[in-house]
Amino acid sequence: MDLFEHQARELFQEHGVLVPRAEVVDSPRAARAAAERLGGRVVVKAQVKTGGRGKAGGVKLAADPAATELTARQLLGMDIKGHTVHRVMVAEPVAVEHEFYVGYVLDRAAGRFMAIVSAEGGMDIEDVAARRPEAVARIAVDPAEGVTEAKAAEIAAAGGLPPETAATIHRLWTVLVAEDALLVEVNPLVLTSDGAIVALDGKVTLDDNARFRQPARGDADDDVARDPLEARAAAAGLNYVKLDGHVGVIGNGAGLVMSTLDVVAGCGARPADFLDIGGGASAQVMADGLSVVLGDPDVRSVLVNVFGGITACDAVADGIVRALDTVTLTKPLVVRLDGNSAARGRAILAELAHPLVHQADTMDGAAARAAELAA
């Protein structure tokens, strides 16, 4: 789960990382009041879960409270890379002497974390990494050993950062471990004119699989900024990701769903979603999943591809029938059932005799039919 900048900075504060004073608001009038409390001259920053805000015009300096109100009015509702700005952060400005980049990211291939640091942080860090890769240091971190104070000093030196950044580098590792994060990034980490090391921005991605260990982070979700279908699916406990195609895809098991996406693409169509009902899904889960997918206006046809194991195919068929009791089916539904109780599941759908429900014997045949119906 990605966090907004203001959520990341709250974690930083809890673990001793210095950040500028700031307030998060959702209206121009509230932005003006925040600027008055922060001294008048402020930085107004759009809160969206994507990078490149500065280049997109989502970070602006305001000279006084009146200018802050006007700036907030411009930013609220703005679209940045497909993300709508619902809130802005009003922060006190900082006198910057030098900008650095510091980040920790999970290196899945190596099975450990990687510290990434550069003495040339800021908006152009991607260009620096592309043009002069030697300016960006990458240091492996053994998760069993972690980042000690000595290791933090080694990381700072490898990136050409001054020794006084080591304490913050160490604290950022504490953030990653304590919060079960997969990514912790500060760009820029700055040296101020009075010698302080301050995180001017922050990006944190938390591990969804560790939520049970982080009950206090339950309020980190943001259903306002979240895709409504993804929020609805999450509320039903479904693994759903919205995609940009027209064939809705439902399957049981991540591997089967991924394979189904590939087969649909191979038939010349684009999947509209990834929805995994899981290995032990009930009829109710199937009904919930179908309801979510049919709620997507981009979907032109739906493909249900289930291999019965723990989830018996007759339970899947019952779920489809139950969903059609509450959802009006206006789009073709192609169903492929195989495995445990497949014959009984097919019979249930045959008895339903719905004109928009089609059955197929193979995954390839089902995908081809769904692609044809979506064309």
BELUR-V948577 format. One record per residue. RES is the residue in one letter. SS is DSSP state (hx for helix, st for strand, lp for the rest). PHI is phi in degrees with one decimal (* if undefined). OMEGA is omega in whole degrees, -180 to 180 (none if undefined). Layout:
# BELUR-V948577
RES/SS/PHI/OMEGA, RES/SS/PHI/OMEGA
This chain:
# BELUR-V948577
M/lp/*/177, D/st/-77.1/177, L/lp/-103.7/169, F/lp/-72.3/179, E/hx/-56.6/-177, H/hx/-66.2/176, Q/hx/-72.8/178, A/hx/-62.5/-178, R/hx/-67.0/176, E/hx/-64.6/176, L/hx/-64.5/179, F/hx/-58.0/-180, Q/hx/-58.9/-179, E/hx/-61.3/-177, H/lp/-109.3/170, G/lp/85.0/177, V/lp/-86.4/-179, L/lp/-72.8/175, V/st/-135.5/177, P/lp/-68.1/173, R/lp/-63.5/-177, A/st/-161.4/174, E/st/-135.9/178, V/st/-106.1/-176, V/st/-135.0/-179, D/lp/-126.2/177, S/lp/-149.0/179, P/hx/-60.8/-179, R/hx/-64.6/178, A/hx/-65.8/177, A/hx/-64.7/179, R/hx/-62.7/180, A/hx/-63.4/179, A/hx/-63.8/179, A/hx/-62.1/178, E/hx/-62.0/-180, R/hx/-71.9/-176, L/lp/-93.8/174, G/lp/109.0/175, G/lp/102.8/-180, R/lp/-85.7/-173, V/st/-142.4/171, V/st/-107.8/179, V/st/-108.6/-172, K/st/-125.1/176, A/st/-62.5/179, Q/lp/-103.6/177, V/lp/-138.3/-178, K/lp/-92.2/176, T/lp/-158.5/178, G/lp/-88.5/177, G/lp/75.4/-179, R/lp/-64.4/-177, G/lp/-61.6/-180, K/lp/-67.0/180, A/lp/-86.4/-180, G/lp/85.6/-177, G/lp/-93.3/177, V/st/-131.3/-175, K/st/-136.5/175, L/st/-90.9/178, A/st/-117.4/-172, A/lp/-76.3/-176, D/lp/-158.0/-178, P/hx/-57.8/179, A/hx/-63.4/178, A/hx/-66.1/178, T/hx/-64.1/179, E/hx/-61.1/179, L/hx/-63.5/-180, T/hx/-64.5/178, A/hx/-61.6/179, R/hx/-63.2/179, Q/hx/-71.6/-174, L/hx/-81.8/-178, L/lp/-64.7/-176, G/lp/90.4/179, M/lp/-66.3/176, D/st/-101.0/177, I/st/-123.8/180, K/lp/52.6/178, G/lp/85.2/179, H/st/-108.7/179, T/st/-85.4/-179, V/lp/-82.5/178, H/lp/-103.8/-180, R/lp/-141.9/172, V/st/-126.5/175, M/st/-106.4/178, V/st/-103.5/-173, A/st/-126.9/176, E/st/-70.3/179, P/lp/-74.2/-179, V/lp/-127.0/177, A/lp/-79.7/-172, V/st/-94.7/174, E/st/-94.8/-179, H/st/-156.3/180, E/st/-111.4/178, F/st/-126.6/174, Y/st/-120.7/176, V/st/-138.5/177, G/st/-153.3/170, Y/st/-121.7/180, V/st/-138.4/178, L/st/-76.1/175, D/st/-96.1/-174, R/lp/-64.7/-178, A/lp/-63.5/-178, A/lp/-89.6/-179, G/lp/70.1/179, R/st/-155.8/178, F/st/-91.5/179, M/st/-125.1/171, A/st/-89.5/179, I/st/-124.2/-176, V/st/-138.4/177, S/st/-152.8/176, A/lp/-82.5/-178, E/lp/-124.8/179, G/lp/-79.3/180, G/lp/115.7/-173, M/lp/-61.7/-174, D/lp/-98.4/-177, I/hx/-61.0/179, E/hx/-64.5/179, D/hx/-66.8/178, V/hx/-61.3/-179, A/hx/-63.9/-179, A/hx/-77.6/-175, R/hx/-82.0/-177, R/lp/-134.7/-177, P/hx/-58.8/179, E/hx/-68.6/179, A/hx/-81.7/180, V/st/-118.3/-179, A/st/-94.6/177, R/st/-122.5/-175, I/st/-123.2/180, A/st/-68.8/178, V/st/-122.5/177, D/lp/-72.4/-177, P/lp/-62.5/179, A/lp/-72.8/-179, E/lp/-93.8/179, G/lp/72.0/180, V/lp/-109.9/174, T/lp/-81.5/176, E/hx/-62.0/179, A/hx/-67.1/179, K/hx/-65.9/178, A/hx/-62.1/177, A/hx/-64.2/178, E/hx/-64.4/179, I/hx/-63.3/179, A/hx/-60.1/-179, A/hx/-65.1/-180, A/hx/-62.9/-180, G/lp/-92.8/-178, G/lp/76.0/178, L/lp/-87.3/180, P/lp/-66.4/-177, P/hx/-56.6/-177, E/hx/-69.7/176, T/hx/-80.6/-174, A/hx/-59.9/-179, A/hx/-62.4/179, T/hx/-70.4/176, I/hx/-59.6/178, H/hx/-65.7/-179, R/hx/-67.4/178, L/hx/-66.4/174, W/hx/-65.5/177, T/hx/-61.4/176, V/hx/-58.9/-178, L/hx/-59.6/-177, V/hx/-72.2/-175, A/hx/-67.0/-176, E/lp/-100.3/-178, D/lp/54.8/-179, A/st/-93.6/174, L/st/-100.9/-180, L/st/-147.1/170, V/st/-134.5/-174, E/st/-138.2/174, V/st/-127.0/178, N/st/-148.7/7, P/st/-100.5/161, L/st/-91.6/-171, V/st/-121.7/167, L/st/-97.4/-178, T/st/-87.9/-178, S/lp/-65.4/178, D/lp/-98.8/173, G/lp/88.0/180, A/lp/-86.1/174, I/st/-105.6/-171, V/st/-127.8/175, A/st/-86.6/-179, L/lp/-84.1/179, D/lp/-147.3/179, G/lp/-157.6/176, K/st/-133.2/-179, V/st/-134.9/172, T/st/-118.2/180, L/st/-91.5/179, D/lp/-81.1/180, D/hx/-59.1/-178, N/hx/-70.3/-179, A/hx/-104.7/-177, R/hx/-59.4/-179, F/hx/-64.0/178, R/hx/-92.7/-174, Q/lp/-128.0/-178, P/hx/-60.4/-179, A/hx/-72.5/-178, R/hx/-96.8/-179, G/hx/-63.9/-179, D/hx/-89.5/-178, A/hx/-78.4/177, D/lp/-65.1/179, D/lp/-136.5/-176, D/lp/-72.4/177, V/lp/-69.8/-178, A/lp/-84.6/-176, R/lp/-78.3/173, D/lp/-55.6/-175, P/hx/-59.9/178, L/hx/-68.5/178, E/hx/-66.5/178, A/hx/-65.2/179, R/hx/-64.1/179, A/hx/-65.0/179, A/hx/-61.5/179, A/hx/-63.3/178, A/lp/-91.1/179, G/lp/76.5/-177, L/lp/-100.5/174, N/st/-89.1/-173, Y/st/-131.3/174, V/st/-132.7/178, K/st/-77.0/177, L/lp/-116.9/-170, D/lp/-108.8/-178, G/lp/-100.5/-174, H/lp/-127.8/178, V/st/-105.7/176, G/st/-69.7/-176, V/st/-124.3/176, I/st/-129.5/177, G/st/-151.0/179, N/lp/-115.3/-177, G/lp/107.0/-176, A/hx/-60.8/-179, G/hx/-63.1/179, L/hx/-66.1/180, V/hx/-65.2/178, M/hx/-60.2/178, S/hx/-62.8/180, T/hx/-64.2/177, L/hx/-58.1/-179, D/hx/-63.9/-178, V/hx/-68.3/177, V/hx/-60.7/179, A/hx/-62.5/178, G/hx/-65.9/178, C/lp/-91.1/177, G/lp/88.8/178, A/lp/-116.4/178, R/lp/-115.4/178, P/st/-66.2/179, A/lp/-93.3/-178, D/st/-168.4/168, F/st/-119.3/177, L/st/-135.4/-179, D/st/-108.0/179, I/lp/-84.2/174, G/lp/88.8/-176, G/lp/-79.0/-178, G/lp/-123.2/-174, A/lp/-70.2/177, S/lp/-92.9/176, A/hx/-61.2/-180, Q/hx/-66.0/178, V/hx/-62.9/178, M/hx/-61.6/179, A/hx/-64.0/179, D/hx/-62.7/-179, G/hx/-63.6/180, L/hx/-65.8/178, S/hx/-62.9/179, V/hx/-64.8/-177, V/hx/-65.3/179, L/hx/-69.0/178, G/lp/-79.2/180, D/lp/-86.3/-179, P/lp/-65.2/179, D/lp/-78.6/-176, V/lp/-74.8/177, R/lp/-108.0/174, S/st/-151.6/-178, V/st/-125.1/177, L/st/-114.6/174, V/st/-105.8/-177, N/st/-122.0/-174, V/st/-127.5/170, F/st/-107.3/-174, G/st/-69.6/173, G/lp/-137.4/171, I/lp/-62.0/174, T/lp/-84.7/-180, A/lp/-76.3/-176, C/hx/-64.4/178, D/hx/-68.1/176, A/hx/-68.2/177, V/hx/-64.7/179, A/hx/-62.5/176, D/hx/-60.7/179, G/hx/-64.0/177, I/hx/-62.6/179, V/hx/-61.4/180, R/hx/-63.7/179, A/hx/-62.9/-178, L/hx/-73.1/173, D/hx/-75.9/-176, T/hx/-115.6/-179, V/lp/-118.6/178, T/lp/-77.2/-178, L/lp/-82.0/180, T/lp/-114.9/-179, K/lp/-125.1/-179, P/st/-61.5/180, L/st/-122.2/180, V/st/-104.9/-175, V/st/-122.7/172, R/st/-120.6/179, L/st/-117.2/178, D/st/-149.5/178, G/st/97.2/-174, N/lp/-55.0/177, S/lp/60.2/-180, A/hx/-63.7/-179, A/hx/-61.6/179, R/hx/-65.6/178, G/hx/-62.9/178, R/hx/-62.9/-180, A/hx/-64.7/179, I/hx/-61.3/180, L/hx/-70.8/177, A/hx/-65.3/178, E/hx/-66.3/178, L/hx/-62.2/176, A/lp/52.4/179, H/lp/-82.4/-176, P/lp/-64.4/-179, L/lp/-100.3/179, V/st/-99.3/-179, H/st/-115.9/177, Q/st/-115.2/178, A/lp/-137.2/-176, D/lp/-84.8/-175, T/lp/-125.9/178, M/hx/-65.7/179, D/hx/-61.4/-180, G/hx/-65.5/180, A/hx/-66.3/180, A/hx/-65.0/180, A/hx/-63.6/180, R/hx/-68.8/179, A/hx/-64.5/177, A/hx/-64.9/179, E/hx/-62.4/-178, L/hx/-71.2/179, A/hx/-84.1/-175, A/lp/-70.8/none
